[in-house]
Amino acid sequence: MHHALQIQEILFNIVGHCSHFGPDVAALARTCRAFKEPALDVLWEELFELSPLVRCVPKASHQLSSESYAFHRSLTQIEWDILRSYTRRIRSINLEDDMPGIDHKCFLNLLKPPMTEPLFSNVRKLRFQYPNDKHLLLATLPSLMSLDIRLNDPRSFEDSLRLFAKISPSLANLYIDPYHYASIDMDRIDPKFICHLRNLHSFECSEMPLDMTTLVHLSRLPALIDLSFTLPSTLPDQISPSDSPLIFSNLDELLLCSKFLGPVSRLLSKIRLPAVTDLTVWIDFRPARQDLSLFFANVWTSGSPRTIQELRLIQPYNWGQTSVPGDRPVLGLEDLRLYVPFSNLRCIQLDIEWKIDLTDSELLTLVSTWPCLEELRINTNWGWNTLGGITPNGLLQLLQSCPLLTWIALPIDTRAEIPPSPTSLGFPPPRYTIDFVDSFIEEESVPAIAAFIASLMASSQLHFHAWSSYGMIAPYRDVCRKRWRDVEEWVGQFR
């Protein structure tokens, strides 16, 4: 055998060229002894169901249906050793479906085998649905670092996870999400189980409210870099002076969900985020002007003006929500100057139930503050509610001022003069997303605007949007939506 086949890196490189989901890796494992171990490691690295394990002992198992297997007798020690020779290779269990591919009794046998050593000793990642597969929280998984739970019933959930925290002390990443948009009252879950987790790097459950005890615990975790949760309106006022400010020393990403912007501002005044680069806030209701000012002021005082690179304030449009554009306040240049102190921004996303009023010169003045800007997205849900927008010439100047820009959401004034072809200017980047939000467009402007966009993005993979949200309300919405679809077809013909 060639000496190169004794080097593990070379073997894994060879195996890496095979499809992990086809027969190639299995065939490679049978080719020669040199390939057997690395090929089996790759083949068993991730499981999407547990039936392959049961099928490894055919004399002790049988098929219940086309998609489910079971043991028909107890396994011998030799058969358990066979299973362990495969389970030790598993690094990830990802149960996408409601059923794990085996019956309930078989499931419990695998989780609680008659041996002292854990069967799944090297599993690092686990993803499943609770409570269908909740027994996985009773498994001994000493190497587990990432747990992703899709939740459709919160009953007894925190009790199960509290026990699980003792079994898997290395747990670093915890993700909890409602399953398939299920209607779940996450308030029924007591968040204090999180206080049993002392090595968290990431906790993401944007729909779970936290209490003060849990928030204080999280602030004391030096490894925590990613945090998302729902903010109860009373939580900021419960933080005592002795605990304030709560310092999240290494937190890099923070996502807060709240009904109103006010509680978010009050929380930011009582915490410090010296390392945060990504701050995202979701709110349910339209903020007042003073709420916006206080929010940006407290983002500044939280200690992140120089580190923050992505700043998002989003009010999602809820289906069936009634809205009268005429009642919306107007957001202008002075309001957007609140972003100016954050000079290192790469992503700006502002999406609130306001009208937007900005001219070319005002937009260009703003973007000159952010030389590294990659995304500029303003009111992709609610629109600008204006017949104007940035002119084609203003758009060219904007792209020249922001050479790194790859995603833009602004209306364009299709009635303004269109400048000559910009293909000689050497932009844009290979992939580009452009959203003209609620831009008004007349029928006769369709070919000219399409030609302009096609020349502007001649060398790019273009993703194109307009009038994509029902939060954009105007009597001409349906007509303009059709015309922008026509523009998209014309762009395809010109490119």
N, C-alpha and C positions, 0 to 999 in steps of 0.2 A: 504494500500500500504506500502511495506517495506520502512523504512526510508532511506535505501541506494539509493533508486530510486529518492530521493530528492537532491542528490549530483550530480552536473552537470558533474564533472570529470568522475564519474562512468558511467553515461549515454553516454557520448561521447566515452568512452572506449568500451562500448557494441556496439554502432553504428559503431565504427571503424572496427569491425570484419566483417561487411557486405560489399558486393560489392556495390560501389557507382554508378555503371552503370547498375545494374540489378534491379529487382523488390524488392529485399530484404529490402532496406532502406524505400521504399514507404510503404511496408507492415508493417514494424516496426512502422512507423509514425501513422498507424491506429490501432496499438495493444492496446495502452492505452494512457491516457493523459500525463503520465510521459515521454513517448518516443517521443511524437509528435514534440515538439519544437527542441530538438537536432537532431532528424532524418531529419526534414525539413531543418535545417541549413546545414547539410551535403549534402542533396539531391540537394539543390540549390546553394551550395558554388561556383561552376564553371559552366558556360554555354559555350557550343561549337556552339550554334546557338540561335536565339531569338524566334523561333517558340513556345517553351514551354510556354513562357509568353502569347502569343496570345491564345493558347489553354486553358488557365486558365479561359477565358471568352467565353465559347462555343456559347452562345446565340448571341454574337456580332461578331463572327469570322466565316470564312469558309476556306476551303482548295482549293487553286488554282491549285496545282498539287501534285504529290506524296511527294514533298519536300518543298513546300512553302505554307504559310498561309497569310491571310489578314483580316482586319476588314471590315465589310460591312455596318457599321454605326458608329456614334460617341458613345463613351463609356459614361455611366452614372457615377456619382460620386461614387456610390457603387462599380461599376466595377473597377474604378481606385483604390479604396481602397483595393479591392481584389488583384490587381496587386502589389500594394505597399507591401502587406503582404508577398509577395514572393520576390520582388526585393530588399527589405531591407536585405535579407539573402545572396544576391549574393556578392561574394568577387572577382571573376575573370570572365572576358568575353574573350573567346579565339575563335575568328572566323577563323578557319583553312581554310574553303572553301571560294570560291569567293562570295557566296551568304549567307546572314545571316539567311535564312529560312523564311523570310517574304518579302512582296513586299515593294517598295520604300516608298509609302505613309504611310504604317503602320510603317515602320522604323522611319520616321520623327515624327510620332505621339508619339512614345515611347520616343524619344529623347527630344521632346519639349511638355511635357504634360501640360494640362490646370490647373496648380497648382503652388503654390509658392515654395513648398519644392521639392528638386530634387528626381526623381524617383529612381535613382541608387545611393543612398546616401552612401553606404558602399563598393562600388567597389574599390579594391586596385590595381588590375592588369587588363590591357587591351591590347589585341593583335589583330591586324586586318590588312587588306590589303588596301593600299592607291593607287588610289582614290576610289575604289569600295565602301568602307564604310567610306569615309572621313567625313561624317556628324557626326560620333562619336566624331570628334574633336570639335563639337559645343555642345556636351552634357555637362550638369552640373554634374561633378564628383568630389565633394569636397574632397573625401578621397583618390583619385587616387595617387599611389606612383610609379607605374611601367607602362611604355608605350612602347610597342613593335610594330613597324610599318614595314610592308613589302611593299616596294616601287616599283611600276612599272611605275610611271609617276611623275616627280618632279614638274610639273607645279603648281604654287600657293601653294606648300606644306608649305613653311616657313611662308606664311601669315596665313594659317590655324593654324599652330602650335603656332604662336605668340599669337593669340587670346586664344588658348587652355591654354597657360601658365598662363593666368589671371584667368581662370575658375578653374584650378587645381593647386593651389599654393604649394601644398605639394609634387608635382612630384619630385621623387628622382632618378629614374632609367629610362633612355631613350635609347632605342635600335632602330636603323634604318638600315634596310638591303634591298638590291635589291631582288625582288621577283623571285624565281625560276631562278636565274642566268640571269635575264633580262638584256638586253644591255641598260644601263642607264648612261647618262652623269651626274654624281653627281656634276660636276663643276657648273651646272646650279642652284644649291641650294645655296643661300646666308646663310652662317652659323651664321650670326649675331642674328638670332632668339634665339640662345642658350643664349645670354646675358640677355634674359628675365627670364631665369631659375636660381634661386638663391639658390635652396636647393638640387642641384644634388649630388648624391652619386656615380652614375655611368653614363657615357656617352660612348656608343659603336656604332660607325659607321665607320668601318675601311675603307670604300670607299668614305667618305666625306672629302674633303679638308677643313682645317680650315684656317682662316686668323689671323693676329696678334691681332686684337681687341678681338676676341673670345678666343684665347689662353690666353691672359692676364686675361680675365674674369674668365676662368676656373682655373687659378693658384691661384685666390683669394677666391676660394670656399673651406672652411676648411673641409667640409664633403666629398669632392671628393676622392674616393678610387680606381676607375676603369675608365680608359680612353683609347679609341682607335680611331684613325683617320688617314687619308692620309696626308702626309707631302708634301706640295708644295716645290719645290726646292728653291724658293726665300724666303720662310718664315723665316728661321733662320736669314737671313741678314736684315730683317725688324724689328727685336727686338731691340729697342733703348737702348743705354747705361743706360738711366734712369730707364728702366724696368728690365734690366738684373742684376743679374740672376732672372728668374722667379722661385719662390719657390712653389712647389706642396707639401705642408707640410705633408699631410697624404695619398698621393697617394700610393696605394699598387700594382696595376697592370697597366702596360703601354704597349700598342700595337701601333707600328708605321709602316705605309706602305709608301714606297718611291720607286721611280724608281732606285735611286742610293743610295749607303751607305754614300756618302759624306755629303748630307744635314742632315742626321740623326746625324752624328758626330758633325756637326756645331750646331745643336739644343741642343745636350747634353752638349755642352760647355757653353750654355747660360741658362740652367735650373738647378735646384737642386731637387734631389729626395731622401730626407733623410729617407723615410720609405718604398721605393719600394722593393718588394720581387720578382716580376715577370716582366721581361723585354723581350718583343718579338719584333723583327724587321723583316719585310718582304720587300725584295727588288726585282726588276725586272731584274737587270743586274748584271753580275759578278763583284765583287769588286776587286780592285787591292790590292797588298800586303800592300802598305802604307795606304790605306783606312781601312784595318783591324786593323793595329796598332793604327791609330788615333781613330777609333771607341772604342776599348777597353780602351784606355787612357782616353777618354772623359766619358765613363761609370764610370770609377774610379773617375774622378773629379766631376761628378754629385752628388757625396755624397752617393753612394749606395754599396761600396765594402763589407761592413759587413752585410748589410741587405739583399742583393739580394740572392735569393735561386734558381730561375729559369731564365736561360739566353738562349735565342733562337735567332739565326740568320738564316733566311730561304730565299732561292732563289727558288721559285717554278718552276717546269718544265712546260712550256706551250706546249700544244699539237701542233705538227707540227714544233716545234722549231728545227732548224738545229744546230748541235753541233759536233765539231771535237775533240775527247778526246786528241789527240796529241797536240793540241794548249792550253790545260789547264795548268795553273801553278800548282806547287806541294806544298801541305801543309804538313809540317813536324813538328817535335817536337818543334822547336823554335817558330813556329807560334802558336801552341796550348798552349805554356807557357803563352800566354796572358790571359788565363783563371785562371792561378794559384793564383793570388792575391785574387780571390773570393773564400775564403776558406769554405763558408757555402753553396755552391751550392748543390742542390738536383736534378736539371735537367739541362743537357747540351744538346742542340740540335744545331748542326752546319750542314747546308745543302747548299753548294754553288758549283758553277760549277768549281771545282778544282779537281785535283787528290790528293789522300791521301797516304802518305808514312810513316807508323809507324811500329816499331817492337814491339815484346812482352815487352821487357824491357822498351821501351819508354812509352808504354801505362800504364804499371804498375807504372812507376814513376809518371805519370800524376795523375792517380786515387788515389794514396796515399795522394794527397792533399785534397781530398774531402771525408771525412769519412761518410758523410750522403747521398752520391750519390744514387739516386733511378732510374734515367734515363740517359743513355749515348747513344745518337743517332747521328751518324756522317754520313752524306751524304746518307740519305735514298732515296733521289730523283735522285742524280747524280752518286752514286756509288763511289768506290775507284779507279777503273781502274788499278787494279793490279791482277796478278795471285796468289799472296800470301795472306797475312792477318794474323790475330792472330792465333797461333797454338792451337790445342785442349788443350794442357797443359797450354798455356798462358791464355786461357779462364777460365780454372779451377782456376788459381791463381787470375785472375781478379775477379771472383765471390767470392773467399775467402776474397779478400781485400775490397770488397764492399758488405757486407752482406745484405744491404737494397735494392740492385739493383733489379728492377722488369721489366725493359725495356732496351734492349741493341740492337744496330744496328751497327754491325761490320762485315767485311768479315772474313771467317775462312779458313785457309790453310788446305784443305782436303788431301794434299799429305804428311803432317807431321805425325809423330808417334802419335798414340792415346794412352793416358794413361789408367790405369786400371779404372774400374767402380768407380765413385765418390759418390755412394749412401751413403757411411759411413760418408761423410763430413757434413751432416746435413743441407743442403740447397737444393734448393732455396725456396723462399716464395710460398704461395699457388697459386698465379696467376703470370704468366710470359709471356712476349712478347719478342721474339727473332727474329731479322731480320738480315739475313746473306747477305743483300744487293746484290752486284754483285759478289758473291763468285764463282770462277771457281771450277767445280767438274767433275771428271772423272767417267765413268760408273762403274768401279770396286770399287770405293770408296763409292758408295751409301749405301750398307748394313752396313759397318763399321761406317760411320758417323751417320747413323740412330740409330744404337745401342748405340753409345756414347751419342747422344742427349736424347734418351729415358731414359737412366740411369741417365743422368744429371738432367732431369726434371721429375723423376719418381713420385714425390709426388705433382706435380704442374698441374694446369690447363694451358696448353701451347697454346699460339698463335704464329704461325710460319709463317715467310715470307722469300722470296728471289726473287730477280729480279722482283720486283713489280712496277717499274717505267720505262717508256720509255726514261727517261733521262739517263738510263744506256745503253751505246752504246758499243757493242763488237761483233765481228763476230760469237762468240759462244753463244750469248745471248739466242736464242731460244732453243738450245740444253741443256744448263745449266738450263734454266727455267723448262724444262721437267724433268731433273734429280732431281732437288730439289723437284718437286711435287712427284716424286718417293720416295724421302727421307721422305717426310711427310707421305706418305702411310705406309712406313716401320716403322716409329716411332709409328704410331697408332697400328701396329701389335705387337710391342715390349712392349708397355705400358699396 
